[in-house]
Amino acid sequence: MEQIKILGFAGSLRSGSYNRGLIRAAVELAPPGTTVEMFELGDIPLYNQDIQDQGDSPAVAAFKTAIAAADALLVATPEYNHCIPGVLKNALDWASRPRATSPLRDKPVAILGATPGPGATARAQANLREAFVFVGAVVMPLPEVLVASATQHFDADGNLTDPEIRASIVELVEALARWTVRLSSDRAA
Ligand SMILES: Cc1cc2nc3c(=O)[nH]c(=O)nc-3n(C[C@H](O)[C@H](O)[C@H](O)COP(=O)(O)O)c2cc1C
């Protein structure tokens, strides 16, 4: 794998979102040998199996195609009431069906998250790991990027300004690239 293609998305539609800011930082900082592209979840409709049975809408199809074309995923989650937001769960629910052909199956994933609160999205990240188990995605165990007190680390537009957190995102993407190569050689063996 010469260049690891990573698809990044965040479970927030907010213009000044800290979590979208984390993914934008990964796009900017992608280390050599990797590219990170951002996918916006705003056009994805609410999951409805009746609609799915008739065929995916263009936004859902675009999301699934982008996941399938990526070597790995980078997912930034806000924490809503100790869980991942509905926006993110809804998008993952669409991508998980039909189960047999889901592009999430066997996909290497790294997760991260930011909140203005003290809990650093730890509960939402645990919740997100759990959601990925049933779809068969392979979430990297470590390193973790958990950002608390986000107002101190981002500017008013949601751009990540903290140099230590920016460095930790580079480390996370480097680790995800190694995780992706490792899983791909396991599959080839
Ligand atoms: C419905 C709702 C529930 C929330 N619940 C939590 C929570 O459980 N833990 C937490 O740290 N922050 C919580 N927050 C605050 C979010 O962390 C904050 O709005 C954050 O900025 C959302 O992420 P974003 O900046 O990427 O949009 C909640 C916000 C909303 C709107």
PDBQT file of the ligand as one rigid body, heavy atoms in Angstrom, charges set to zero:
ROOT
HETATM    1  C1  LIG A 201     -27.975  17.288  23.202  1.00  0.00    +0.000 C 
HETATM    2  C2  LIG A 201     -26.603  17.559  23.768  1.00  0.00    +0.000 A 
HETATM    3  C3  LIG A 201     -26.094  16.698  24.721  1.00  0.00    +0.000 A 
HETATM    4  C4  LIG A 201     -24.800  16.907  25.226  1.00  0.00    +0.000 A 
HETATM    5  N1  LIG A 201     -24.282  15.998  26.119  1.00  0.00    +0.000 NA
HETATM    6  C5  LIG A 201     -22.971  16.099  26.475  1.00  0.00    +0.000 A 
HETATM    7  C6  LIG A 201     -22.343  15.060  27.240  1.00  0.00    +0.000 A 
HETATM    8  O1  LIG A 201     -22.941  14.065  27.615  1.00  0.00    +0.000 OA
HETATM    9  N2  LIG A 201     -21.023  15.198  27.530  1.00  0.00    +0.000 N 
HETATM   10  C7  LIG A 201     -20.292  16.268  27.109  1.00  0.00    +0.000 A 
HETATM   11  O2  LIG A 201     -19.090  16.338  27.386  1.00  0.00    +0.000 OA
HETATM   12  N3  LIG A 201     -20.859  17.280  26.379  1.00  0.00    +0.000 NA
HETATM   13  C8  LIG A 201     -22.176  17.195  26.040  1.00  0.00    +0.000 A 
HETATM   14  N4  LIG A 201     -22.750  18.172  25.260  1.00  0.00    +0.000 N 
HETATM   15  C9  LIG A 201     -21.942  19.344  24.843  1.00  0.00    +0.000 C 
HETATM   16  C10 LIG A 201     -21.183  19.014  23.577  1.00  0.00    +0.000 C 
HETATM   17  O3  LIG A 201     -19.978  18.375  23.942  1.00  0.00    +0.000 OA
HETATM   18  C11 LIG A 201     -20.884  20.305  22.826  1.00  0.00    +0.000 C 
HETATM   19  O4  LIG A 201     -22.089  20.857  22.349  1.00  0.00    +0.000 OA
HETATM   20  C12 LIG A 201     -19.887  20.123  21.701  1.00  0.00    +0.000 C 
HETATM   21  O5  LIG A 201     -19.471  21.382  21.242  1.00  0.00    +0.000 OA
HETATM   22  C13 LIG A 201     -20.487  19.305  20.560  1.00  0.00    +0.000 C 
HETATM   23  O6  LIG A 201     -19.499  18.967  19.624  1.00  0.00    +0.000 OA
HETATM   24  P1  LIG A 201     -19.185  19.868  18.338  1.00  0.00    +0.000 P 
HETATM   25  O7  LIG A 201     -18.439  21.060  18.846  1.00  0.00    +0.000 OA
HETATM   26  O8  LIG A 201     -18.319  19.010  17.477  1.00  0.00    +0.000 OA
HETATM   27  O9  LIG A 201     -20.492  20.244  17.700  1.00  0.00    +0.000 OA
HETATM   28  C14 LIG A 201     -24.049  18.007  24.771  1.00  0.00    +0.000 A 
HETATM   29  C15 LIG A 201     -24.588  18.875  23.812  1.00  0.00    +0.000 A 
HETATM   30  C16 LIG A 201     -25.850  18.640  23.309  1.00  0.00    +0.000 A 
HETATM   31  C17 LIG A 201     -26.393  19.572  22.237  1.00  0.00    +0.000 C 
ENDROOT
TORSDOF 0
